[in-house]
Amino acid sequence: MNDVLNAEMLEELREIMEEEFPVLLETFLEESERQYLVAKSAWIGEDFDELRRAAHSLKGSCGNIGAEQLQRTCASLEDNARLSQPEDIPELLQTVNTQLVEVSEAVKHHL
């Protein structure tokens, strides 16, 4: 799980947030799925600005819980959307989806 989530960061968050820590994780689970669906829909609709915003939001959420690899993938997706470079977007969306499943499973172990 260490390659999916930064365990040290999660433990620090658990200590700081105490009883609010599960709320953070549950919010991540809900919002990350929603943002991914927004990004996917934006791609289908060829709305690069909406895709960029969704990738940016998801990137920030990943940073909040230490999902560093997924955060980097979202940053790449955001960059491609900002530059309206569609070549890599389908592969990046697939990678985000795969990594999001892995991160979500890891997050559930910390609830």
MDAnalysis code that builds the backbone (N, CA, C; Angstrom):
import MDAnalysis as mda
import numpy as np

u = mda.Universe.empty(333, n_residues=111, atom_resindex=np.repeat(np.arange(111), 3), trajectory=True)
u.add_TopologyAttr("name", ["N", "CA", "C"] * 111)
u.add_TopologyAttr("resid", np.arange(1, 112))
u.add_TopologyAttr("resname", ["MET", "ASN", "ASP", "VAL", "LEU", "ASN", "ALA", "GLU", "MET", "LEU", "GLU", "GLU", "LEU", "ARG", "GLU", "ILE", "MET", "GLU", "GLU", "GLU", "PHE", "PRO", "VAL", "LEU", "LEU", "GLU", "THR", "PHE", "LEU", "GLU", "GLU", "SER", "GLU", "ARG", "GLN", "TYR", "LEU", "VAL", "ALA", "LYS", "SER", "ALA", "TRP", "ILE", "GLY", "GLU", "ASP", "PHE", "ASP", "GLU", "LEU", "ARG", "ARG", "ALA", "ALA", "HIS", "SER", "LEU", "LYS", "GLY", "SER", "CYS", "GLY", "ASN", "ILE", "GLY", "ALA", "GLU", "GLN", "LEU", "GLN", "ARG", "THR", "CYS", "ALA", "SER", "LEU", "GLU", "ASP", "ASN", "ALA", "ARG", "LEU", "SER", "GLN", "PRO", "GLU", "ASP", "ILE", "PRO", "GLU", "LEU", "LEU", "GLN", "THR", "VAL", "ASN", "THR", "GLN", "LEU", "VAL", "GLU", "VAL", "SER", "GLU", "ALA", "VAL", "LYS", "HIS", "HIS", "LEU"])
u.atoms.positions = np.array([
    [0.807, -1.205, 0.000],
    [0.000, 0.000, 0.000],
    [0.847, 1.265, 0.000],
    [2.105, 1.157, 0.417],
    [2.945, 2.346, 0.498],
    [3.139, 3.032, -0.845],
    [3.091, 2.273, -1.940],
    [3.247, 2.909, -3.237],
    [1.952, 3.561, -3.707],
    [0.838, 3.229, -3.086],
    [-0.450, 3.803, -3.459],
    [-0.766, 5.026, -2.595],
    [-0.506, 4.926, -1.311],
    [-0.739, 6.017, -0.361],
    [0.525, 6.259, 0.460],
    [0.769, 7.497, 0.777],
    [1.880, 7.854, 1.649],
    [1.435, 7.576, 3.089],
    [1.878, 6.436, 3.617],
    [1.431, 5.984, 4.939],
    [1.832, 6.960, 6.041],
    [3.003, 7.539, 5.926],
    [3.464, 8.495, 6.938],
    [2.541, 9.714, 6.982],
    [2.180, 10.209, 5.825],
    [1.280, 11.359, 5.755],
    [-0.091, 11.013, 6.340],
    [-0.587, 9.811, 6.012],
    [-1.887, 9.403, 6.550],
    [-1.873, 9.311, 8.073],
    [-0.794, 8.801, 8.626],
    [-0.708, 8.708, 10.087],
    [-0.672, 10.092, 10.729],
    [0.045, 11.011, 10.098],
    [0.058, 12.385, 10.609],
    [-1.334, 12.987, 10.564],
    [-2.039, 12.766, 9.450],
    [-3.408, 13.263, 9.333],
    [-4.322, 12.645, 10.385],
    [-4.148, 11.344, 10.618],
    [-4.971, 10.654, 11.624],
    [-4.772, 11.293, 13.003],
    [-3.526, 11.607, 13.341],
    [-3.223, 12.221, 14.644],
    [-3.785, 13.630, 14.744],
    [-3.654, 14.387, 13.680],
    [-4.104, 15.779, 13.688],
    [-5.628, 15.865, 13.683],
    [-6.260, 15.073, 12.829],
    [-7.704, 15.189, 12.618],
    [-8.532, 14.397, 13.621],
    [-7.920, 13.412, 14.260],
    [-8.589, 12.573, 15.239],
    [-9.890, 11.999, 14.699],
    [-11.039, 12.342, 15.299],
    [-12.312, 11.723, 14.892],
    [-12.794, 12.202, 13.524],
    [-12.216, 13.271, 12.993],
    [-12.598, 13.769, 11.669],
    [-11.856, 13.056, 10.535],
    [-10.859, 12.244, 10.880],
    [-10.068, 11.546, 9.872],
    [-10.928, 10.656, 8.969],
    [-11.831, 9.842, 9.518],
    [-12.681, 9.028, 8.637],
    [-13.555, 9.874, 7.704],
    [-13.958, 11.053, 8.177],
    [-14.771, 11.938, 7.342],
    [-13.957, 12.379, 6.126],
    [-12.699, 12.711, 6.337],
    [-11.819, 13.090, 5.231],
    [-11.732, 11.967, 4.207],
    [-11.527, 10.753, 4.677],
    [-11.392, 9.613, 3.767],
    [-12.696, 9.322, 3.027],
    [-13.813, 9.381, 3.740],
    [-15.106, 9.137, 3.097],
    [-15.414, 10.215, 2.064],
    [-15.073, 11.449, 2.374],
    [-15.265, 12.544, 1.421],
    [-14.409, 12.316, 0.187],
    [-13.169, 11.878, 0.397],
    [-12.308, 11.578, -0.747],
    [-12.939, 10.510, -1.631],
    [-13.426, 9.442, -1.020],
    [-14.016, 8.356, -1.797],
    [-15.186, 8.849, -2.649],
    [-16.036, 9.668, -2.063],
    [-17.201, 10.183, -2.790],
    [-16.795, 11.177, -3.874],
    [-15.989, 12.140, -3.498],
    [-15.631, 13.218, -4.420],
    [-14.708, 12.756, -5.539],
    [-13.809, 11.855, -5.253],
    [-12.871, 11.415, -6.291],
    [-13.618, 10.669, -7.400],
    [-14.568, 9.856, -7.027],
    [-15.367, 9.145, -8.030],
    [-16.177, 10.141, -8.856],
    [-16.753, 11.115, -8.183],
    [-17.544, 12.128, -8.879],
    [-16.670, 12.928, -9.850],
    [-15.502, 13.337, -9.407],
    [-14.613, 14.120, -10.267],
    [-14.127, 13.302, -11.459],
    [-13.868, 12.018, -11.234],
    [-13.471, 11.176, -12.360],
    [-14.589, 11.104, -13.397],
    [-15.819, 10.930, -12.940],
    [-16.951, 10.860, -13.872],
    [-17.150, 12.178, -14.613],
    [-16.929, 13.300, -13.928],
    [-17.002, 14.606, -14.583],
    [-15.922, 14.705, -15.662],
    [-14.707, 14.272, -15.328],
    [-13.599, 14.318, -16.293],
    [-13.899, 13.462, -17.509],
    [-14.390, 12.271, -17.266],
    [-14.703, 11.359, -18.370],
    [-15.799, 11.947, -19.258],
    [-16.831, 12.501, -18.641],
    [-17.921, 13.115, -19.387],
    [-17.420, 14.326, -20.183],
    [-16.554, 15.105, -19.576],
    [-15.988, 16.273, -20.266],
    [-15.182, 15.839, -21.480],
    [-14.434, 14.755, -21.347],
    [-13.660, 14.246, -22.476],
    [-14.594, 13.818, -23.608],
    [-15.632, 13.094, -23.264],
    [-16.600, 12.648, -24.271],
    [-17.233, 13.853, -24.963],
    [-17.503, 14.906, -24.198],
    [-18.110, 16.112, -24.748],
    [-17.109, 17.095, -25.334],
    [-15.846, 16.699, -25.364],
    [-14.768, 17.534, -25.901],
    [-14.684, 18.896, -25.215],
    [-14.940, 18.901, -23.906],
    [-14.879, 20.129, -23.111],
    [-13.565, 20.113, -22.319],
    [-12.516, 20.656, -22.937],
    [-11.192, 20.607, -22.324],
    [-11.114, 21.428, -21.043],
    [-11.867, 22.532, -20.973],
    [-11.823, 23.356, -19.769],
    [-12.438, 22.616, -18.581],
    [-13.563, 21.956, -18.803],
    [-14.195, 21.180, -17.727],
    [-13.315, 19.992, -17.336],
    [-12.684, 19.380, -18.305],
    [-11.761, 18.276, -18.034],
    [-10.594, 18.762, -17.190],
    [-10.064, 19.931, -17.532],
    [-8.955, 20.493, -16.761],
    [-9.374, 20.760, -15.320],
    [-10.556, 21.350, -15.141],
    [-11.034, 21.644, -13.780],
    [-11.232, 20.372, -12.964],
    [-11.814, 19.353, -13.570],
    [-12.040, 18.090, -12.859],
    [-10.710, 17.436, -12.497],
    [-9.761, 17.437, -13.421],
    [-8.438, 16.854, -13.143],
    [-7.739, 17.640, -12.036],
    [-7.878, 18.953, -12.058],
    [-7.261, 19.796, -11.029],
    [-7.858, 19.489, -9.650],
    [-9.172, 19.389, -9.601],
    [-9.848, 19.083, -8.340],
    [-9.437, 17.717, -7.804],
    [-9.409, 16.735, -8.685],
    [-9.012, 15.391, -8.275],
    [-7.553, 15.377, -7.819],
    [-6.710, 16.110, -8.507],
    [-5.294, 16.214, -8.130],
    [-5.161, 16.740, -6.702],
    [-5.924, 17.785, -6.380],
    [-5.883, 18.345, -5.031],
    [-6.372, 17.372, -3.976],
    [-7.436, 16.656, -4.285],
    [-7.961, 15.660, -3.346],
    [-6.931, 14.566, -3.076],
    [-6.248, 14.157, -4.124],
    [-5.218, 13.124, -3.974],
    [-4.079, 13.610, -3.090],
    [-3.709, 14.871, -3.273],
    [-2.655, 15.443, -2.443],
    [-3.041, 15.489, -0.976],
    [-4.312, 15.711, -0.702],
    [-4.797, 15.795, 0.686],
    [-4.663, 14.485, 1.442],
    [-4.680, 13.354, 0.726],
    [-4.621, 12.067, 1.426],
    [-3.338, 11.290, 1.135],
    [-2.418, 11.897, 0.389],
    [-1.141, 11.226, 0.137],
    [-1.163, 10.210, -0.990],
    [-2.082, 10.367, -1.931],
    [-2.126, 9.489, -3.102],
    [-1.242, 10.121, -4.184],
    [0.059, 10.046, -3.968],
    [1.008, 10.814, -4.762],
    [1.098, 10.370, -6.221],
    [1.061, 9.082, -6.471],
    [1.138, 8.598, -7.853],
    [-0.095, 9.054, -8.642],
    [-1.263, 8.886, -8.055],
    [-2.501, 9.337, -8.707],
    [-2.491, 10.848, -8.869],
    [-1.947, 11.555, -7.918],
    [-1.843, 13.009, -8.004],
    [-1.005, 13.412, -9.227],
    [0.099, 12.712, -9.464],
    [0.948, 13.006, -10.630],
    [0.216, 12.704, -11.942],
    [-0.530, 11.611, -11.969],
    [-1.287, 11.272, -13.176],
    [-2.343, 12.336, -13.455],
    [-3.015, 12.799, -12.404],
    [-4.017, 13.860, -12.564],
    [-3.373, 15.154, -13.048],
    [-2.163, 15.436, -12.577],
    [-1.448, 16.630, -13.037],
    [-1.167, 16.525, -14.536],
    [-0.784, 15.355, -15.006],
    [-0.549, 15.153, -16.439],
    [-1.841, 15.324, -17.229],
    [-2.923, 14.782, -16.700],
    [-4.222, 14.926, -17.354],
    [-4.623, 16.397, -17.409],
    [-4.432, 17.104, -16.314],
    [-4.742, 18.531, -16.256],
    [-3.918, 19.290, -17.296],
    [-2.630, 19.010, -17.389],
    [-1.758, 19.682, -18.361],
    [-2.219, 19.420, -19.788],
    [-2.522, 18.171, -20.099],
    [-2.983, 17.830, -21.447],
    [-4.289, 18.546, -21.777],
    [-5.191, 18.623, -20.817],
    [-6.465, 19.308, -21.042],
    [-6.243, 20.807, -21.216],
    [-5.369, 21.390, -20.400],
    [-5.105, 22.827, -20.490],
    [-4.527, 23.184, -21.859],
    [-3.670, 22.309, -22.372],
    [-3.027, 22.557, -23.669],
    [-3.865, 22.035, -24.842],
    [-5.038, 21.490, -24.535],
    [-5.916, 20.894, -25.556],
    [-5.157, 19.900, -26.424],
    [-4.395, 19.033, -25.754],
    [-3.631, 17.989, -26.440],
    [-4.322, 16.650, -26.198],
    [-5.179, 16.226, -27.125],
    [-6.012, 15.052, -26.893],
    [-5.308, 13.699, -27.048],
    [-4.116, 13.677, -27.604],
    [-3.475, 12.399, -27.935],
    [-3.357, 11.452, -26.737],
    [-2.940, 11.983, -25.590],
    [-2.685, 11.132, -24.424],
    [-3.859, 11.038, -23.460],
    [-4.902, 11.809, -23.682],
    [-5.996, 11.890, -22.710],
    [-6.714, 10.557, -22.497],
    [-7.048, 9.783, -23.533],
    [-7.720, 8.501, -23.265],
    [-6.879, 7.571, -22.374],
    [-5.592, 7.502, -22.640],
    [-4.720, 6.652, -21.816],
    [-4.611, 7.198, -20.396],
    [-4.509, 8.507, -20.259],
    [-4.441, 9.106, -18.924],
    [-5.728, 8.871, -18.141],
    [-6.869, 8.993, -18.796],
    [-8.133, 8.716, -18.109],
    [-8.201, 7.266, -17.645],
    [-7.735, 6.349, -18.474],
    [-7.718, 4.936, -18.084],
    [-6.788, 4.714, -16.897],
    [-5.633, 5.367, -16.921],
    [-4.680, 5.249, -15.818],
    [-5.262, 5.830, -14.535],
    [-5.922, 6.980, -14.656],
    [-6.578, 7.575, -13.487],
    [-7.598, 6.596, -12.920],
    [-8.397, 6.004, -13.769],
    [-9.414, 5.057, -13.317],
    [-8.772, 3.874, -12.581],
    [-7.747, 3.298, -13.167],
    [-7.057, 2.150, -12.549],
    [-6.453, 2.535, -11.205],
    [-5.755, 3.666, -11.180],
    [-5.125, 4.109, -9.939],
    [-6.163, 4.503, -8.895],
    [-7.269, 5.078, -9.339],
    [-8.326, 5.472, -8.411],
    [-8.923, 4.253, -7.720],
    [-9.088, 3.167, -8.440],
    [-9.574, 1.927, -7.833],
    [-8.586, 1.456, -6.769],
    [-7.297, 1.475, -7.089],
    [-6.270, 1.043, -6.132],
    [-6.256, 1.934, -4.897],
    [-6.306, 3.246, -5.119],
    [-6.291, 4.194, -4.004],
    [-7.547, 4.022, -3.149],
    [-8.691, 3.870, -3.787],
    [-9.940, 3.705, -3.036],
    [-9.896, 2.468, -2.150],
    [-9.362, 1.387, -2.675],
    [-9.221, 0.166, -1.865],
    [-8.284, 0.405, -0.684],
    [-7.186, 1.099, -0.932],
    [-6.230, 1.392, 0.150],
    [-6.856, 2.318, 1.194],
    [-7.610, 3.295, 0.738],
    [-8.280, 4.227, 1.657],
    [-9.267, 3.476, 2.547],
    [-10.006, 2.560, 1.970],
    [-10.990, 1.787, 2.746],
    [-10.327, 1.009, 3.874],
    [-9.085, 0.616, 3.714],
    [-8.368, -0.102, 4.778],
    [-8.028, 0.808, 5.950],
    [-8.075, 2.111, 5.714],
    [-7.740, 3.064, 6.783],
    [-8.972, 3.610, 7.487],
    [-10.155, 3.205, 7.030],
    [-11.390, 3.670, 7.692],
    [-11.631, 2.915, 8.979],
])
